[in-house]
Amino acid sequence: MKEQIKKHFSRYVAFSDLEIDEIYSKLTHKTFEKKEFLLKEGEICKSNYFLLYGLVRSFYIDNKGNEKITQFALENWWVTNMESYIKNIPSYSSIQAIEKTTVLIVDKLELEKLFKSIPKLERFFRIITENMLIAILRRNDIYLLMRSKDRYDGFMKHFPLFAQRVPQYMIASYLEITPEYLSELRRK
Amino acid sequence: MKEQIKKHFSRYVAFSDLEIDEIYSKLTHKTFEKKEFLLKEGEICKSNYFLLYGLVRSFYIDNKGNEKITQFALENWWVTNMESYIKNIPSYSSIQAIEKTTVLIVDKLELEKLFKSIPKLERFFRIITENMLIAILRRNDIYLLMRSKDRYDGFMKHFPLFAQRVPQYMIASYLEITPEYLSELRRK
């Protein structure tokens, strides 16, 4: 498990073994069963979650009572509600396990202390945040800007790993198309 | 001008005057006339732009030939095409001045050097990137998730400064509603 963290962190910044040990010692390890919530709407998100294995989704309930999925995340991805986490305000969305999921939890206050003792961790999280931003912008491209058919093709191209594991009806919700139309697109 | 930078940078991280001098010495100062492009679609974006004064928009042309506005930015905001900037790939969008605009240009390679000499600058850009992420997520809320009327109200609430200065037809494009419907909403 520490190896997975070390490999992941070292992709972006060169940390010494001692530094990895220090970071690792501040992380909490937790397993969520399928359908269990990492974060519920209305809670203040105090953590950033690193997925060791499993699959989660972020979603909220719109004013018509429909679930809207805004993000999927799987192994080696980070997930949080950024606005709630940064601003200490209640989260408008929930994070729920789609499969049994094990995460490492980075507590915000612990992370602030780590930033002080290992300043280059700031670099790591700057890069991670840039990558989150790019993922969201790319999702916007898929979601906002395209016809349903193109959205589906975009999703399959950019997120092939999700397409294999996420239930079809959730993909349909994410792409804002009907499950029936998704089946039709898949047959083609 | 250096005062504006100092004030802005000091909002997030405590820099010494010497550090501000060093950062400032690496920034290029440039004025764009109304309608001039900071970045054109297809170019590789090598800079992050800090707006000293003025107003810009990011937009792209969709596959039907329509302009789609994805972002506005004004004084003390940062603007770039993040994916192009990070990944060194051609930008799918353009950045254009709506008003005469003066920016400080942070060159990516210079910034990497600055990160080495002033590591806490990483912290600054981590925070800036988090704020960009939050702004985009909030825009998604406005844009994706709401009826036209709620989109307009959300835009007015979260971005009142833009609402005053951005031409109406651009706000309509940003909100994906017709200019006629926007006028109707404004009258109410």
Interface residues (C-beta under 8 A of the other chain):
Chain A: Y60 D62 K68 T70 M82 E83 I86 K87 Y92 F115 P119 K120 E122 R123 F125 R126 T129 E130 N131 M132 L133 I134 I136 L137 R138 N140 D141 Y143 L144 L145 D150
Chain B: Y60 D62 N63 K68 T70 M82 E83 I86 K87 Y92 F115 P119 K120 E122 R123 F125 R126 T129 E130 N131 M132 L133 I134 I136 L137 R138 N140 D141 Y143 L144 L145
